[in-house]
């Protein structure tokens, strides 16, 4: 699914409350803030209402990271240290 990168470029001071609410719904709270949103008709309508306050560009699709099946080396070392301490306490 395509995504849009929306960036706030103008302030909402002096803007009507409905436009301010639309900016908040887009996830924008201040100048320079960016949010990546899905490319859907509802989002396009919201952007159209506040087009004078934002810039829009296509966001590059990033591949999702796969979950690691093996524990990290640090976790393994900690487990080994705990085992060593328990063995020392038993002796």
C-alpha positions as CSV (number, residue, x, y, z in Angstrom):
1,X,0.0,0.0,0.0
2,X,1.3,3.4,-0.9
3,X,2.0,6.0,1.8
4,X,2.1,9.8,1.9
5,X,4.6,11.9,3.8
6,X,2.8,15.0,5.1
7,X,4.8,17.9,6.6
8,X,3.4,21.0,8.3
9,X,4.9,24.1,6.8
10,X,2.7,26.9,8.2
11,X,1.4,27.7,11.7
12,X,-2.2,27.0,12.7
13,X,-2.4,30.3,14.6
14,X,-5.3,32.3,13.2
15,X,-6.7,29.3,11.4
16,X,-10.3,28.2,11.9
17,X,-10.8,25.5,14.7
18,X,-12.0,22.9,12.1
19,X,-8.7,23.2,10.2
20,X,-6.8,22.9,13.5
21,X,-8.7,19.8,14.3
22,X,-7.9,18.4,10.9
23,X,-4.2,19.1,11.5
24,X,-4.3,17.2,14.8
25,X,-6.1,14.3,13.1
26,X,-3.3,14.1,10.6
27,X,-0.9,13.9,13.5
28,X,0.7,17.3,13.0
29,X,1.2,19.5,16.0
30,X,3.9,22.0,14.9
31,X,5.8,23.5,12.0
32,X,8.3,21.1,10.5
33,X,6.6,18.0,12.0
34,X,6.2,15.1,9.5
35,X,3.8,12.1,9.6
36,X,3.6,9.2,7.2
37,X,0.0,8.3,6.5
38,X,-1.7,5.7,4.3
39,X,-2.7,6.8,0.8
40,X,-6.5,6.6,1.2
41,X,-9.4,8.8,0.1
42,X,-10.2,10.0,3.7
43,X,-6.6,11.2,4.1
44,X,-6.7,13.0,0.7
45,X,-9.8,14.8,1.8
46,X,-8.2,15.9,5.0
47,X,-5.1,17.1,3.2
48,X,-7.3,19.0,0.7
49,X,-8.9,21.0,3.6
50,X,-5.5,22.1,5.0
51,X,-3.4,22.2,1.8
52,X,-2.3,25.7,2.5
53,X,-0.6,24.5,5.7
54,X,1.1,21.3,4.6
55,X,3.3,19.8,1.9
56,X,2.7,16.3,0.6
57,X,5.1,13.8,-1.0
58,X,5.2,10.0,-1.7
59,X,6.8,8.1,1.1
60,X,9.3,5.4,0.1
61,X,8.0,2.0,1.2
62,X,10.4,0.5,3.8
63,X,10.6,-3.3,4.2
64,X,9.4,-4.5,7.6
65,X,12.1,-6.0,9.8
66,X,11.9,-9.7,10.5
67,X,11.7,-11.0,14.1
68,X,14.9,-12.6,15.3
69,X,14.5,-16.3,16.3
70,X,17.7,-16.6,18.3
71,X,18.5,-14.6,21.4
72,X,21.2,-11.9,21.2
73,X,24.7,-12.6,22.4
74,X,24.3,-10.4,25.5
75,X,21.3,-12.2,26.7
76,X,23.2,-15.5,26.3
77,X,26.1,-14.1,28.3
78,X,23.9,-12.9,31.1
79,X,22.2,-16.3,31.3
80,X,25.6,-18.0,31.5
81,X,26.7,-15.6,34.3
82,X,23.6,-16.3,36.3
83,X,24.2,-20.1,36.0
84,X,27.8,-19.6,37.1
85,X,26.7,-17.6,40.2
86,X,24.1,-20.2,41.1
87,X,26.6,-23.0,40.8
88,X,29.1,-21.1,43.0
89,X,26.4,-20.6,45.6
90,X,25.6,-24.3,45.7
91,X,29.2,-25.3,46.3
